[in-house]
């Protein structure tokens, strides 16, 4: 061995993995109850402090890359820019800036509201000028924004198509938040690059038709941000719109989880890239650094251990546009590594039992 190399003895019962990747995070959210509600009132310094803590929590859990899909005043984009000119020991940030939404729409308080074609064009121009890595659009309502409808679309189809075409012409992929089935189908129709959550919500329950799934596979649309359901989660702890949806449809939380597990199985079988993304930061259950809690759904879906781990590493790197830099333990790739306790090749859930984290070849303290 080269005498300059540092040898770390992690014991026999351990696995070295590429650094994990959270493809759906909100770094400006502080992982506490009501996280998004506090964001609009934060100063720039407060936003920066929250981002610092969010990234520290992610790195401690072995997450070495995050894709931020919604901030305020381009706070996450600014942090990405600081990383590029400095040597911060933090996860790499891929950033979208404020999500594009409609007046009063989901996350409108983050500042990305558009109301007509002209403002759509202006929004894309602004994001290109900020050099965002991806453009995020809210195609349906969301559970954390009162007054929005998770089951319905927020955009006229042609206006959404305009946003996608302008984004693609600028070289930016589009990530579409979509809970309702009609929003998913609209996003597929206009050719987005990733569908976030893909909840398949309808007035009667949850569904993802074979034809829609096949169209996603044909167009190369990936799926991210499938939110896990913990066994101890109570309905009272979910957003009010979710509670109303469950009451109206008769679904249980475990029924929702079963749908998501089966959806992952079907997506994977069809060849759709389905990757890990927690929607992290929105509350304690979805806290920064809890990405490994999503792996049980992928495991329960019947994916091989290698496929489960790829969803959190190499496939996730592809979705983030970093396939040639991240997600593999291979010559020429960044030395982002995590050592976990146990044999991840037989039990991928041990990815949450972190012993050691290495970022760009540097040992992360603690």
N, C-alpha and C positions, 0 to 999 in steps of 0.2 A: 504494500500500500504506500501511496505517496505520504511522506512524513507530515505534510501539511493537513492531511485529512484527520478529522476527528471521528473516533470510533465510539458509538453509543451502544451499550449492551442493554437491550430491551427484554432479555430473557427469552425462553424458548416458546412459551405460549403467547405469541403475539403475531400480528399481521401488519405488514407495511402496505399502505394504500396511497394512491394519489390523493392530494387534498380534496376534500369534499366541496361541492358547488351547490349553493342555494340560488336557484334560478328565479325566485320570486320573493323579494324582500322589500321592506320599506324602512330604510335606515333612520329616517326622521321620527319613526314611531318608537316609543320607549319600552315596549313589551309589558306595559301595565294596563289595567282596565281603563277604557276611555282614551287609549293612546292617540287615535286619530283626532279626537275632539280637541286635544290640547295643541296640535300642530299649528293651526292658523295663528294662535296668539304668541308663538315663540319668536324671540329675537334671533338674529343671525348667530350670535354667540351661543344661545341656548340650543339651536339646531345643531351647531357644530359639536357641542358637548354630547348631545344625544347620539349623533353619528359616531363619535369616538367610542362611546360605551357600547353601542350596537356592534361595531366592528370588533371590539375586544371580546365580546361575548361569542361572536361567531368564530373568531380565530381560536379561542380556547377550546371550542368544540370540534376543531379539526376542519372547519370551513375556511378555505383559503381563497375562494372567489365568490362574489355575490353579484347578482343582477338586480339592481334597484329599479323597481317599476312604479315609482311615484314619489316625488319629493315636493318641497315647497321652495320657491325662489331658487331653483337649481342647486340646492345645498349639496346633494349627493354628487352632482356633476362637478361642482367646485372641489369636493374632496378627491374625486378621481383625478382632477387636474393637478392637485397638490401632490398626489402620489406619483404622478408621471414626472414631476420635476424634483422629487425628493426621494428619500429612502425610508418611508414610513413602514414599520413592521405591522402591516394590516392586510386583510384580505384584499385582493384586487377588486376594484369596483367597476362594474359595467352599468351605465346609468342612462335613464330615460328622461329625467327632468319631470316637471309637472305633467300628470296624465291629461290627455285631451278628452274633454267631456262636454256635455250640453249645459245650458243655463239651468241651475238647480239640480244638475245631474250628479251621479256618483262622484264623490271627491271634488266637487266644484270649488270647495274652499282651498284647494291647492293651487288654483289660479290658471288652470288650463282650459277655460271655457271658450267654446266657439259657438257661433249662432248662425253663420251663413257660409257660403263658399269662400268669400273674401277672407273671413277670419280663419277658416281652415288653412288657406294658403299662407296667411301670416303666421299661423302657429307652426307650420312645417318650416318656414323660412327661419323663424326664431330658433327652433331647435337645431336646425342645421348650423346656424351661426354659433350656437353653443357647443357644437360638435358632440351632440348626444350619440350614444351607441345604438339606441333602439327608440322607436316612438311608441308610446303606450296610449291606447284608446279604450275608453269605457263604453263598450257596445251595449251593455245592459246596466240596470241599476245594481246597487250593492247593499248588503245587509248593514253596513256601518254608516250609511247616509240616509237619514229619515226623509221620507217623501219620495224616494225613488223605488222603482219596481224591478225586482230581481228577475222576474219572468218575462219582461218586455224589452224591446229594443229602445235605444235612446236616439239613434241616428236614422235619418232617411238613408236608404241604401245607396243612392247615387252620391250623396255627400260623403258617406263612409268610403265609397269606392275612390272618390277624388283624393281623400286623405291617404289611402293606401298607394295610389298611383304616384302622388307627389313624393311620398316617403321613399318608395322604391326608386324613383328617378334620382333621388339624392343619395342613394346607396344605403338607406336605413331600413332595417326590417321593422315590421309592425307586430306588436304584442297586443292582443285583444282580450280584455276582461269580458267574460261571457258566462253568466249563470243560466239564463233562460235558453231553452232549446232554440227558440226563434232567433236569438242573438248569435248562437253558435252557427246556425245555418246561414245567417246573414254574413258572418265573418268568413265562413268558407266560400260563399258566393263571391265576395270581393277580393279574396286571395291574401288574407293576412298570413303571417309567418308562424306565429304561435297563438294558441288559444289558452287563456289562463282560466283555471278552475274547471271549465267544461262541465258544469254541474248538471246540464240536461233537465232543468226544472220546467215543468209544464203545470197547467191548472189541475191535472189529474195525478201528478207524481213526478217521476224522473225517467227519462229515456234518451237514448242515443241510437237512432235508426241505423241499420246496416249501410244504407245508401250514403248517409252523412259521413259515417266512419270511412267508407271506401273513398269518398271524395277527398277527405283529409289525407289519406294515404297517397292518393294519386297526385295531389298538389304538394306533398312534402310538408304539410302543416304539422308542427309539433304541439304537444300538450304539456303544460306546466302548471304548477300551483294547485295541484289536487290536494285539498286541505284534509288532513287526517282527522278522524274522530276518535278521541280517547275513550277507553272503557269507562272511566269515571266521570265523563262529561255529562252534566245535567242539562235538560232542555232550558231551564231557567237561566243558565249561563250563556246561552246563545243569543244573538241579536234578535230583537222583536220581530223583524220580518221573517226570520227563520222559524221562530216559534209559531207564527201565524201560518206559514207554509206547512209545517208539520201537522198542525191542528186541522187544517183544511183538507189535507190529503190523506191523513191517517198514517203517515209514515213515522217510524221511530228513528232515533239517531243511529241505531245499529242497522236499520234498513238503509239509511243513507250511506253508511260505511260499506254495506254489502254491495250497493250499486256502484260505488266508486272502485271497489276491489274488482268487480266484474268488468267494469269499464277499462281498467288498466289491463286486464287479461286480454280483452278484445282488441284494444289499441295495439298492444304489443304483437298479438298474433297477426294483425293486419299489416304490420310493418311501420306503424306510426311511432315516431320518437316520443316516448312519454318519459318525462324526467322529474326529478325531485325539486320542489319549490314549496316553501311552507307558508307564503304570505306572511313572513315573519315580522314581528314587531307589534302586531295589532292587539295582543293581550297576553297574559301570562302563559296560557296554553300554547300559544303560537310565538313564544319568545325567541329572540335572536339566540342562535346556538342550539336550537332544538330540532335541527333538520333531520337527525337520525330517527325521530319519531315517525317520519313518513315511510321509512323502509318496510315496516311491517305490512303495509298495504300491498306493496310490490311483491313481498314474499308470499303473502296470502293469495295473491293473484296467480301463483304457480310459476312465476318467472324463476329461471335458474339463479343460483347465487351470483354468478358472473354478470347476468343481466341486471339483477338488482343493484349491484355495485356500479355497473356502467351507468345506470340511470342517475347516479349521484356523482359521477366522475366524467368519463369520456363522452357519453351521450349528452350530458349537461353542458360540457365544454363546447360541443357542436352547436347547441342551441344558443349559447352565449357568443358565438362567433370566434371562439378561441381554440378550435380543434387542433391547431398546429402548435399550441403553446401549453395547454393545460389538459389535465384529466388522465394522464398516463405516466407510468414510471418507465421512462424511455429516454434514450440519448437524444439530446436536443430540446427536450421539454424543460419547463421551469421546474426547479427542485422544490415543489410544493408537496410535502409528504405528511402523512399522519400514521402513527403507530397505535394500533388498537389492541385491547386485551382480548385474546381469543382467536379462533380460526374463522376469519371472515369468509373463507371459501366454502365452508359448510354452514355457517350461520352469519349472514350479512348484518343481522341486527347488532352485532358486536361493534359495528362502526360507531356506535354511540359511547363506547367505553374507551375513551381516549387516554393514552399514556403520554405520547410525545407528539408535538406538532413542529414541523419544519417549514419555514416560508422562505422561498428563494435560497435555500441552502443554509439558512440561519435558524438555529434552535430558538423556539419561542419560549421565553422564560415562564416557569410555573407549569 
